[in-house]
Amino acid sequence: MQVRFLGAAQRVTGSMHFVQCGRFRVLLDCGLYQGKRSEAYDINHRFPFDPSQVDAVVLSHAHTDHSGNLPSLVRQGFRGKIYATSATRELAGTLLFDAAKIQESDLKYVNKHRRAKGEPELHLLYSQEDVVKTIRAFRVKDYEEPFEILPGLTVTFYDAGHMLGSAATRLHWAEDNVTLVYSGDIGRYEDPMLCSPAVVPDANYVIMEATYGDRLHRDDHDAGEQLETLCRETWQRGGSLLIPAFSIGRTQHIVYLLNQLAESGRLPPFKVFVDSPMAVDATEVYRTHVECFNEQFIQSILQEDDRDPLGFRDLHYVRSQEHSKAINRLDEPVIIISASGMLEGGRILHHLKQRIDDPKTTILFTGFQAQHTLGRRILEGAEFARLFGVEYPVHCRTARLESVSGHADQSELLRWLQAVNAAGQVRQVALTHCELEPAQVLAEKCQQAGLPPVIIPARDDVMNLEP
């Protein structure tokens, strides 16, 4: 058994790990790479293997950096099955259709400017027809119920607590009697909505995310207070609050916090817009998967008068482009939650274009910003931002709300790994989905805690899983 690391290796984007089990080839995730535009374009269009030779894909969860390039895989010849939980399949369908539409729309806009400059046009990554073929390839599996995806290769999903339907994956290869555990993205142990990460037993080798391997999150109970303070300060300035957020997971978390503020009378009288068809659809999926929620969130459903912790009076879910454009014509402060979370596409860019030079506006970042993304550049103080081929001065304010992260922090990562290694059978751990410095810090902490040896693979590195 062998693993080749092809994405999210010393980076936090484009998760993809190529597993060889005898004559079989399996992909763990097939995420979209986000970063420098030219580099991302090349990486996402070209796989370092023949997609037609891949036998199966095991998908940890629906976020773009884990599922977003599946239609490209299908477009280029993959004909196997894609295994995921029920919620992941539903959310991935929503995400991928939306991504295809955004690509088509954005590419048309960008190519118009490229033609005007005499630059070559860019090609579509995948179409909505490719997404249809991708969704047809999904096979749904429940948590903690083993299933054989190929002769001798058994897979079991365990709740990862990161987002609705997210899974850590246990793969057992009978021929070598070796067990590999892939964490996917690990969630929080005190998440206000989702269950805590489940214990995955009997691992010999572990691929573990380490996004926040070098830091501790603030107490999540502070998130509501931080958000309230930012809302009040922005309202008093007469400004708007722009919240770039992943449509699946992060958007629902932010809406839940705003709902709590609104229900208790602590939210200033903003009109609040969730401007993302995908987020609207994802929220409906959330409402149908109560089995993924923890007791705290279920009690919120039961106790609220409207029985809806993801809805309140001044909250508006936006689907149509006409409604989206109308938001920018409002002459009043608003809160806009929209994708993408790293400002790499989507409707948030149109709202940002209207407000980026307004010092009364605040951009509130609620998730990790990968290197070379527009979100990262703005957060680090860029004076100008390129939007739709045009440079705009950045005069708006920025803020971060790290305590709403869906990723485990350093202490939670160590807690998860210690639980996986409870039987003392883990021989090696590979840290992925992280930049190099956080991984190095976490590796040192693992050594100090007496945990198994750690490697930090670069792209194209190989880990051999000996019997």
Helices and strands as residue ranges (DSSP letters): E 2-7, E 16-21, E 24-28, H 37-45, G 51-53, E 56-58, H 64-67, H 70-75, E 81-84, H 86-116, H 128-136, E 138-140, E 147-150, E 153-159, E 167-173, E 178-182, E 205-209, G 220-222, H 223-237, E 241-244, H 250-263, E 271-275, H 277-287, G 290-292, H 295-303, E 315-318, H 321-327, E 334-338, H 348-355, E 362-365, H 374-379, E 384-387, E 390-393, E 397-400, G 402-404, H 410-420, E 428-432, H 436-448, E 454-455, E 462-464
